[in-house]
Amino acid sequence: MDYQIKVNSYESIILFDGVCNLCIRFVRFVIAKDKKEIFRFVPVQSEKGRELLNGAALKVYDLNTILLLRNGKVYSRSDAVLKILRNIGNVWSLFYAFIIVPKPIRDGVYSFISAHRYCIFSKRQSCIIPAPEQKGDLSAVNERKKDTK
């Protein structure tokens, strides 16, 4: 997907399913590994998530994927995951080598996992919204959170 949206160039926003345990685990993993604090996190079920989806001309019910909003573009499915892993660095950036696998194959594997994620990893009864200290405070998307350490 190559939609243009209004997000500052330094912002990398991950839109995720806030009731999916697999998605939440991935977000927690990224938070733990994102030493440069590149990413911000927004559940698609939140008001800010719906606002960002509308800006990207997407609908919540069409969304069966993680999205990465970066540099005015929207990346989905395997492209989003590979770009996220590339940007957290260290050994995880090596996974970006899978970009050479044809997109239909990568996205096919992603879609299979996505379609079965609730059965395999279960589902929460309510949406998780990351706490501000988990870089999930997007009340002002265009303002970068200052380091408070």
C-alpha positions as CSV (number, residue, x, y, z in Angstrom):
1,M,0.0,0.0,0.0
2,D,1.3,3.4,-0.8
3,Y,-1.2,5.8,0.7
4,Q,-0.1,9.3,1.6
5,I,-1.0,10.4,5.1
6,K,0.0,13.3,7.3
7,V,2.5,12.1,9.9
8,N,5.8,13.8,10.6
9,S,8.7,12.2,8.8
10,Y,10.4,11.2,12.0
11,E,7.2,9.4,13.2
12,S,6.9,5.6,12.8
13,I,3.5,4.6,14.0
14,I,2.5,0.9,14.4
15,L,-1.2,0.3,14.2
16,F,-2.1,-3.0,15.7
17,D,-5.1,-5.1,16.8
18,G,-5.4,-4.3,20.5
19,V,-7.4,-7.4,21.4
20,C,-5.0,-9.9,19.6
21,N,-2.6,-11.5,22.0
22,L,-0.1,-12.2,19.2
23,C,-0.2,-8.6,18.1
24,I,0.2,-7.4,21.7
25,R,3.2,-9.7,22.2
26,F,4.8,-8.3,19.0
27,V,4.3,-4.8,20.3
28,R,5.8,-5.6,23.6
29,F,8.8,-7.2,21.8
30,V,9.3,-4.1,19.7
31,I,9.0,-1.8,22.7
32,A,11.7,-3.9,24.5
33,K,14.0,-3.8,21.4
34,D,13.4,-0.3,20.2
35,K,16.4,1.3,21.9
36,K,16.3,4.4,19.6
37,E,12.6,4.9,20.5
38,I,11.6,5.1,16.8
39,F,8.1,3.6,17.1
40,R,4.8,4.8,18.6
41,F,1.9,2.3,19.0
42,V,-1.8,2.8,18.4
43,P,-4.5,0.0,18.6
44,V,-6.8,0.2,15.6
45,Q,-9.8,0.0,18.0
46,S,-8.8,3.4,19.6
47,E,-10.1,6.8,18.5
48,K,-6.6,7.7,17.3
49,G,-6.4,4.4,15.5
50,R,-9.6,5.1,13.6
51,E,-8.4,8.6,12.8
52,L,-5.2,7.3,11.4
53,L,-7.0,4.6,9.4
54,N,-9.4,7.2,8.0
55,G,-6.4,9.3,6.9
56,A,-5.0,6.3,5.1
57,A,-8.3,5.6,3.4
58,L,-8.6,2.2,5.3
59,K,-11.5,0.8,7.3
60,V,-11.2,-1.1,10.5
61,Y,-13.2,-4.1,9.2
62,D,-10.7,-4.3,6.2
63,L,-7.8,-4.5,8.6
64,N,-6.5,-8.0,9.3
65,T,-2.9,-6.8,9.4
66,I,-0.4,-4.8,11.3
67,L,0.3,-1.4,9.7
68,L,3.4,0.7,9.8
69,L,2.9,4.4,9.0
70,R,6.2,5.9,8.1
71,N,7.4,8.9,6.0
72,G,3.8,9.4,4.8
73,K,3.4,5.9,3.6
74,V,1.5,2.9,4.9
75,Y,3.1,-0.5,5.0
76,S,1.1,-3.6,5.7
77,R,1.5,-7.3,6.3
78,S,5.0,-8.7,5.7
79,D,6.3,-5.4,4.5
80,A,5.4,-3.8,7.8
81,V,6.9,-6.6,9.9
82,L,10.1,-6.6,7.9
83,K,10.5,-2.9,8.0
84,I,9.9,-2.8,11.8
85,L,12.5,-5.6,12.4
86,R,15.0,-3.8,10.2
87,N,14.6,-0.6,12.2
88,I,14.9,-2.1,15.6
89,G,18.4,-3.2,14.6
90,N,20.8,-5.7,15.9
91,V,20.3,-9.3,14.8
92,W,16.6,-8.5,14.1
93,S,17.5,-6.4,11.1
94,L,18.8,-9.6,9.4
95,F,15.2,-10.7,8.9
96,Y,14.9,-7.9,6.3
97,A,16.7,-10.3,3.9
98,F,13.3,-12.0,3.5
99,I,12.3,-9.0,1.4
100,I,13.7,-10.9,-1.5
101,V,11.0,-13.6,-1.1
102,P,8.2,-12.6,-3.5
103,K,5.6,-10.5,-1.8
104,P,2.7,-12.8,-2.6
105,I,4.5,-15.7,-0.8
106,R,5.4,-13.5,2.2
107,D,1.9,-12.1,2.4
108,G,0.4,-15.5,2.0
109,V,2.3,-16.8,5.1
110,Y,1.4,-13.6,6.9
111,S,-2.3,-13.9,6.0
112,F,-2.5,-17.5,7.1
113,I,-1.1,-16.6,10.5
114,S,-3.3,-13.6,10.7
115,A,-6.4,-15.5,9.9
116,H,-5.7,-18.0,12.6
117,R,-4.2,-15.7,15.3
118,Y,-7.2,-15.8,17.6
119,C,-7.4,-19.6,17.5
120,I,-3.7,-20.0,18.2
121,F,-3.0,-17.1,20.5
122,S,-6.5,-16.3,21.8
123,K,-8.1,-12.9,22.1
124,R,-8.6,-10.4,24.9
125,Q,-12.0,-9.3,25.9
126,S,-11.0,-5.6,25.8
127,C,-8.6,-3.5,23.8
128,I,-5.2,-2.9,25.3
129,I,-3.9,0.7,25.0
130,P,-0.2,1.1,25.7
131,A,0.6,3.3,28.6
132,P,2.5,6.6,27.8
133,E,5.7,5.1,29.2
134,Q,5.3,2.4,26.5
135,K,5.4,5.1,23.8
136,G,1.7,4.7,23.1
137,D,0.6,8.2,24.0
138,L,-0.4,9.6,20.7
139,S,-2.7,12.4,21.9
140,A,-0.5,14.6,19.8
141,V,0.8,12.5,16.9
142,N,2.9,15.3,15.6
143,E,4.8,15.8,18.8
144,R,7.7,13.5,19.6
145,K,7.8,12.4,23.2
146,K,10.8,13.8,25.1
147,D,13.1,11.4,26.9
148,T,12.3,11.6,30.7
149,K,15.2,9.3,31.9
